[in-house]
Structure formats: structure tokens, C-alpha cells
Amino acid sequence: MSDAPPDHLCNDPRSKYYDEAVLSRGIGIRFNGEEKTTVEEYCVSEGWVRMAVPRALDRRGRPMTLKFSGKVEAYFLNAEAEPGEA
């Protein structure tokens, strides 16, 4: 596994951009210079994040998300940990 997080990642197991191995390492997102903790999906090359809206659910009971455009920086939270270590 590389030292850089993937360009596009989603934390929903139904998405084709879901990767449990990468998510288990811990991903941090900096959006327009601010740390964000409610990011559901991101794409660095296209410059957008999809974040959960507090207290809003869709008709299936999942959190509603909004897509925001801007500068996206993704990084591993624990850079020195090897994959598989927890």
C-alpha cells in the first residue's frame, strides 16, 4: 500500500470507491484549510467532498449528504502504522 491515500474514497460499503483496508488505517480530510470529520466521500482530483447533514435523514433512514466544492487534502491519520496493525 502506498503512503498516499487514494484520489477517491467513500465510507459506504455499497460504493465502488469503498476500500476497507484504506479506511482501517484512518483517513483525515482537510477541506479549504479546515479539518472536517463528517466527510462521507471525497475526490481530490475533482475537488469535492460529500458531507453528512446533521439531523437529516433520507427516506431509507440514512444520513443526507451535500456535495461541496473546494480544495481537498487527504492524509493518513497514523502515518507510521502499517496496514493490518491496530
Secondary structure by P-SEA (a helix, b strand, c coil): cccccccccccccccccccaaaaaabbbbbccccccccccccccccbbbbbbbcccccccccbbbbbbbcbbbbbbcccccccccc
